[in-house]
Amino acid sequence: MDRFLPFLSSAFVLCLLAGTLRSIRMNLQQSPMSSPRRISIISIETVEWLLWALTLIAITIAAPHPVTVILLIMLLASITTATKLRYQEETRSLNRWIQMATRSRTSIIRLSENLASGFHSRLGKQTRVFASRLQSGEPIVNATRRSRLPLDADTVTSFLIPTTDVPQTHYASSLAAHLASNRRTTETHVNQIESRLSPIPQQFIYVVATILLAWVFCRAMHFTMLAMLGELLREFAVRSRFEIEQLDTIKLISDVVVAGLVSWLLLALIIRWLPGWMARRVPWFGDQALTRWRCDILRCLARGIRARQPASETLQIASQTMRVRWARRVCHRAYDNVEKGVNLPTALQRSNLISSSENSWLSVAEANGNLPDALDQLVENLQRRQAIKWRLRMSWLVPTATVAVGAFVLVYAMFMFDVLSTFIRTMT
């Protein structure tokens, strides 16, 4: 209790300082970006996050209890999830606006500056840096890469592949095709929103947090209460039905499980930098990442073919604009196959971008002249399959992990109560 008020007051002061620095940083980000301003923003942001970390440490010291740690981790998980969902939604909005601007010949620099003022995540800073680099004369690909702006390859391709002008005599057919394209885009966007806003990410985060918190709680018991109870049992020669060596075995198993879980999550975080063969072998996340990268490439191809651009040119542009190394290498292999005279679906299959059944489907669509629509439909099918897979996985992961964590904690609780009841019986 002596350190509760001082550390709690320190946490309050640190929180006020961090909030003040955040307000200053947001005000600086509202102005046009320059090199000194970017350095100031990065410095203020670093100090701000340091103050937030010190705030959490002060709260933990003020109330050193496992419940405090649990509440703080749940708070961090909620904030992280909300921030990620906001960033994803703003990213989708940015890509839609920029694609619309390329079709209407709107100034990208001006649009980026106006959009940045409405973004509340780090996307606002990235968009302003992107606009300032374009203003200084950098190419669109270099500006996107150096500003780390999360533009889809389909969006970057819309800059580099102009939309062909349709003659006035084909106005009716052009209007019908435009309406069909808008309908497909709207349906795809609705499906993406429903899949992204589903409770699957939150459920997965809370399952992982529960496992880690149970492990931390039991490790703390090993270092504190269990050691003291073991000494008391040996000193009073009291025999319990549970042995501490049994808990050591359970602790070893839990250490192995948590080590595997942490390694799996670290691989999922760095999956975009892993080689293709290694990324494919990351459970769950590898298949999801490869499917997402495949969809980006297929959307680029659909846009290029619909704009009557050669497939080789579209693949060459995609190999330069993709942010993931695996996607760039796949596009380069497909480009080489197309340049050798191989038809597009077969080239995509040889570069491990589509399967044999998908090759047959796209070959028929190419013969019928419906290849762009077939590519869009293939992207929707791949995304829908991934959403169904994750729903099925979470349908058994959540109850299984809940029961396993409950049994893990119950073993420690049974040991504690058994030792206490044994002491009470011995004393009486």
Residue pairs with C-beta under 8 A, 6 or more apart in sequence:
3 61
3 62
4 62
4 63
5 62
6 62
7 58
7 59
7 61
7 62
8 58
8 59
8 62
10 58
11 55
11 58
11 59
11 62
14 51
14 52
14 54
14 55
14 58
15 51
15 52
15 55
17 51
18 48
18 51
18 52
18 55
21 44
21 47
21 48
21 51
22 48
24 44
25 41
25 44
25 45
25 48
28 37
28 40
28 41
28 44
29 41
29 116
29 124
29 125
29 128
30 117
31 37
32 113
32 128
32 131
32 132
33 125
33 128
33 129
33 131
33 132
34 132
38 129
41 125
56 72
59 68
59 72
60 68
60 69
60 72
66 213
66 216
66 217
66 220
69 213
69 216
70 213
73 209
73 212
73 213
74 206
74 209
77 205
77 206
77 209
80 205
81 201
81 202
81 205
83 121
84 201
85 196
85 197
85 201
86 120
86 121
87 121
87 122
87 123
88 196
89 193
89 196
90 119
90 120
90 121
90 123
91 123
91 150
92 189
92 192
92 193
93 115
94 115
94 119
94 123
94 127
94 149
94 150
94 151
95 151
95 152
95 154
95 155
96 189
97 111
97 115
98 108
98 111
98 112
98 151
98 155
98 158
99 154
99 155
99 158
100 106
101 107
101 108
101 111
102 108
102 158
102 159
102 163
103 158
103 163
108 131
108 134
108 140
108 159
109 131
109 134
109 135
112 127
112 128
112 130
112 131
112 134
113 127
113 128
113 131
115 127
116 123
116 124
116 125
116 127
116 128
116 131
117 124
118 124
119 127
123 149
123 150
126 147
126 148
126 149
126 150
127 147
127 149
129 146
129 147
129 149
130 143
130 144
130 147
130 149
133 142
133 143
133 146
133 147
134 140
134 143
138 146
140 156
140 159
140 160
141 156
141 160
141 320
141 321
143 149
144 151
144 156
144 321
145 323
152 296
152 299
153 296
153 297
153 299
153 300
153 318
153 321
153 322
153 323
153 327
154 296
154 299
154 300
154 303
156 317
156 321
157 300
157 303
157 304
157 314
157 317
157 318
157 321
158 303
160 317
160 321
161 303
161 304
161 307
161 309
161 313
161 314
161 317
162 307
163 307
164 307
164 308
166 174
184 373
184 376
187 380
188 376
188 379
188 380
188 383
191 380
191 383
191 384
191 387
192 383
195 383
195 386
195 387
198 387
198 391
200 390
200 391
200 394
203 394
203 398
204 394
204 397
207 397
207 398
207 401
207 402
208 261
208 265
210 401
210 402
210 405
211 257
211 258
211 261
211 401
211 405
212 258
212 261
214 405
214 408
214 409
215 254
215 255
215 257
215 258
217 409
218 251
218 254
218 408
218 409
218 412
219 251
221 412
222 247
222 251
225 416
226 244
226 247
226 415
229 244
229 416
229 419
230 244
232 238
232 423
233 239
233 240
233 244
233 419
236 423
236 426
238 422
238 423
238 426
239 422
240 415
240 418
240 419
240 422
241 418
241 422
242 414
242 415
242 418
242 419
247 411
247 412
247 415
250 408
250 411
254 408
264 282
264 283
264 285
267 274
267 282
267 285
268 282
268 284
268 285
271 279
271 282
271 285
271 286
271 289
272 279
272 289
272 323
272 324
272 325
272 326
273 325
274 282
275 326
276 290
276 326
276 329
276 330
276 352
279 286
279 289
279 290
279 326
280 286
280 287
280 290
282 289
284 390
284 393
287 386
287 389
288 386
288 390
290 326
291 382
291 383
291 385
291 386
292 386
293 322
293 324
293 326
293 327
293 330
294 353
294 354
294 382
295 379
295 382
295 383
296 322
296 327
297 318
297 322
297 327
297 330
297 331
297 353
298 353
298 375
298 378
298 379
299 375
299 376
299 379
300 314
300 317
300 318
301 311
301 314
301 315
301 318
301 344
301 375
302 371
302 372
302 373
302 375
302 376
302 379
303 314
303 372
304 310
304 311
304 313
304 314
304 317
305 311
305 314
305 371
305 372
305 375
306 372
311 338
311 344
312 335
312 338
312 339
315 331
315 332
315 334
315 335
315 338
316 331
316 335
318 327
318 328
318 331
319 328
319 329
319 331
319 332
319 335
320 328
322 328
322 331
330 351
330 352
330 353
331 351
333 350
333 351
334 347
334 348
334 350
334 351
334 353
337 346
337 347
337 350
337 351
338 344
338 347
342 350
343 363
343 366
344 362
344 366
344 371
345 354
345 358
345 359
345 362
345 363
345 366
346 359
346 363
348 354
348 359
348 362
349 355
349 356
349 358
349 359
354 362
354 378
358 378
361 374
361 378
362 371
362 374
362 375
362 378
365 371
365 373
365 374
366 374
